[in-house]
Amino acid sequence: MTESTKTALVLHLASGGEPLVYALSEEGATALAARLQTLMTSGGVDAPLLADESKVTINFAHVATAHFEEAPSNRVYGSANKGPHGFAR
């Protein structure tokens, strides 16, 4: 698996619970990867481009950990292949 295939942003919130997974566009993943460390350390806010061409605003002050991985086949926000409630099938 190469870095270019890792377009799913996985956010583990400081408050706990299930992680949030967003399907980023290639452009969005590349742009965010360059800034992720700075956003995490500063608690900044960013709005990456998702695979379905929408954006999500993320306040990294509430994120405990964040990483990229290969997009899973389900439970992904922003996927171009949406199912009910915005999740990919």
Rosetta silent file (secondary structure, phi, psi, omega in degrees, C-alpha in Angstrom):
SEQUENCE: MTESTKTALVLHLASGGEPLVYALSEEGATALAARLQTLMTSGGVDAPLLADESKVTINFAHVATAHFEEAPSNRVYGSANKGPHGFAR
SCORE:     score description
SCORE:     0.000 S_00000001
   1 L     0.000  128.378  179.444    0.000    0.000    0.000 S_00000001
   2 L   -96.900  165.439  178.668    1.446    3.355   -1.000 S_00000001
   3 H   -60.411  -31.932 -177.248    0.855    6.710    0.626 S_00000001
   4 H   -68.267  -19.831  178.588   -1.236    7.792   -2.378 S_00000001
   5 H   -89.297   -6.649 -179.339   -3.834    5.080   -1.607 S_00000001
   6 L   -90.147   83.353 -177.749   -4.239    6.284    1.972 S_00000001
   7 L  -111.191    5.788  176.132   -7.068    8.758    1.480 S_00000001
   8 E   -94.247  122.650  176.019   -9.193    7.907    4.531 S_00000001
   9 E   -92.058  121.818 -179.369   -8.683   10.341    7.402 S_00000001
  10 E  -108.748  121.350 -178.971   -9.288    8.605   10.738 S_00000001
  11 E  -114.602  125.464  173.261   -9.961   10.883   13.709 S_00000001
  12 E  -104.587  113.970 -175.881  -10.019    9.657   17.306 S_00000001
  13 E   -76.470  150.156  179.048  -11.732   12.339   19.362 S_00000001
  14 L   -62.477  -27.009 -178.850  -10.488   13.353   22.798 S_00000001
  15 L   -79.013   -6.648  178.272  -13.968   12.645   24.201 S_00000001
  16 L    91.655 -166.129 -179.209  -13.689    8.967   23.174 S_00000001
  17 L    89.111 -173.679  179.973  -16.135    6.809   21.252 S_00000001
  18 L   -67.526  145.756  177.276  -15.846    5.355   17.775 S_00000001
  19 L   -69.090  153.267  173.422  -13.379    7.048   15.423 S_00000001
  20 E   -94.575  134.978 -178.702  -14.675    9.271   12.634 S_00000001
  21 E  -123.650  124.724 -179.535  -13.553    8.233    9.153 S_00000001
  22 E  -117.992  132.250  174.975  -13.660   10.636    6.204 S_00000001
  23 E   -84.701  107.900  179.868  -13.000    9.705    2.566 S_00000001
  24 E   -89.981  152.067  171.249  -10.778   12.490    1.277 S_00000001
  25 L   -70.288  163.561  176.510  -10.171   13.284   -2.352 S_00000001
  26 H   -56.337  -44.013  179.605   -6.601   12.699   -3.572 S_00000001
  27 H   -62.653  -45.026 -179.977   -6.143   16.478   -3.582 S_00000001
  28 H   -64.111  -40.574  179.448   -7.598   16.834   -0.094 S_00000001
  29 H   -66.200  -43.209 -179.973   -5.447   14.027    1.318 S_00000001
  30 H   -63.416  -45.023 -178.977   -2.262   15.446   -0.202 S_00000001
  31 H   -66.251  -42.236 -177.920   -2.975   18.962    1.069 S_00000001
  32 H   -71.750  -36.449 -179.476   -3.952   17.817    4.568 S_00000001
  33 H   -57.428  -35.490 -179.823   -1.000   15.422    4.916 S_00000001
  34 H   -70.535  -22.490 -175.304    1.356   18.375    4.589 S_00000001
  35 H  -113.403   -5.583 -170.597   -0.403   20.240    7.432 S_00000001
  36 H   -59.199  -45.541 -179.369   -1.649   17.465    9.731 S_00000001
  37 H   -61.080  -43.236  178.865    1.177   17.614   12.265 S_00000001
  38 H   -64.450  -43.211  179.032    0.878   21.402   12.575 S_00000001
  39 H   -62.894  -39.541  179.990   -2.927   21.217   12.914 S_00000001
  40 H   -68.207  -42.541 -177.349   -2.646   18.564   15.631 S_00000001
  41 H   -75.701  -29.189 -178.703   -0.036   20.430   17.667 S_00000001
  42 H   -94.751  -13.353 -176.060   -1.705   23.834   17.335 S_00000001
  43 L    70.267   32.254 -177.292   -5.324   22.675   17.643 S_00000001
  44 L   -73.308  176.474  179.208   -6.101   24.427   14.375 S_00000001
  45 E  -118.986  137.344  179.559   -9.199   24.231   12.193 S_00000001
  46 E  -144.290  157.301  179.397   -9.204   22.944    8.609 S_00000001
  47 L  -129.787   83.121 -178.643  -11.788   22.032    5.944 S_00000001
  48 L   -72.037  154.774  178.250  -10.395   19.277    3.686 S_00000001
  49 E   -80.859  126.994 -179.882  -12.000   18.335    0.379 S_00000001
  50 E   -89.385  168.291 -177.903  -13.857   15.008    0.539 S_00000001
  51 L   -63.219  -28.460  179.365  -14.173   12.399   -2.215 S_00000001
  52 L   -88.362   13.380  177.438  -17.768   13.483   -2.919 S_00000001
  53 L    71.966   13.042  171.800  -16.500   17.060   -3.516 S_00000001
  54 L   -95.775  176.934  177.569  -17.976   18.395   -0.265 S_00000001
  55 E  -127.036  153.863  174.749  -15.931   19.748    2.638 S_00000001
  56 L  -127.614  136.606  178.477  -15.959   19.033    6.354 S_00000001
  57 L   -94.661  125.407 -176.906  -14.705   21.477    8.961 S_00000001
  58 E  -118.908  126.657  173.958  -12.535   19.824   11.602 S_00000001
  59 E   -96.655  102.620 -174.769  -11.466   21.459   14.856 S_00000001
  60 H   -70.570   -7.228  174.126   -8.266   19.588   15.670 S_00000001
  61 H   -66.018  -20.869 -179.073   -8.335   20.887   19.262 S_00000001
  62 H  -100.986    5.357 -176.994  -10.873   18.103   19.912 S_00000001
  63 E  -103.061  125.638  177.948   -8.867   15.367   18.157 S_00000001
  64 E   -80.416  -46.880  177.055   -6.639   13.077   20.259 S_00000001
  65 E  -142.832  152.293  178.049   -5.036   11.277   17.316 S_00000001
  66 E  -144.656  141.119  176.657   -5.366   11.423   13.544 S_00000001
  67 E  -155.574  165.576  176.934   -3.917    9.286   10.781 S_00000001
  68 E  -102.711  145.015  171.916   -4.417    8.262    7.170 S_00000001
  69 E  -150.400  172.754  177.653   -5.223    4.750    6.040 S_00000001
  70 L   -64.476  137.877 -175.937   -6.657    2.952    3.057 S_00000001
  71 L   -63.058  124.683  175.172  -10.368    3.732    2.770 S_00000001
  72 L   -71.503  168.335 -175.535  -12.516    1.002    4.326 S_00000001
  73 L   -84.030  -10.229 -179.133  -15.552   -0.255    2.445 S_00000001
  74 L  -144.671  169.566  177.545  -18.126    1.004    4.964 S_00000001
  75 L    54.311   50.398 -179.513  -18.802    3.667    7.602 S_00000001
  76 L  -126.075  123.187  175.330  -17.010    6.448    5.759 S_00000001
  77 E   -78.411  142.509  174.031  -18.263   10.034    5.597 S_00000001
  78 L    83.954    7.997 -179.177  -17.823   11.918    2.332 S_00000001
  79 L   -69.325  145.407  176.398  -17.510    8.896    0.093 S_00000001
  80 L   -70.484  -17.286  178.965  -18.420    9.326   -3.544 S_00000001
  81 L  -106.082   63.562 -174.417  -20.331    6.001   -3.198 S_00000001
  82 E   -68.158  144.201  167.713  -22.803    7.094   -0.527 S_00000001
  83 L  -108.921 -160.211  177.501  -25.319    4.843    1.098 S_00000001
  84 H   -63.001  145.529  175.822  -27.984    5.961    3.541 S_00000001
  85 H    63.473   24.093  175.405  -27.013    8.688    6.024 S_00000001
  86 H    82.847   -1.558  178.295  -23.826    9.628    4.192 S_00000001
  87 E   -86.427  146.400  174.195  -21.999    6.351    4.861 S_00000001
  88 E   -73.994  152.254  176.683  -20.374    4.431    2.029 S_00000001
  89 L   -90.923    0.000    0.000  -21.732    0.976    1.347 S_00000001
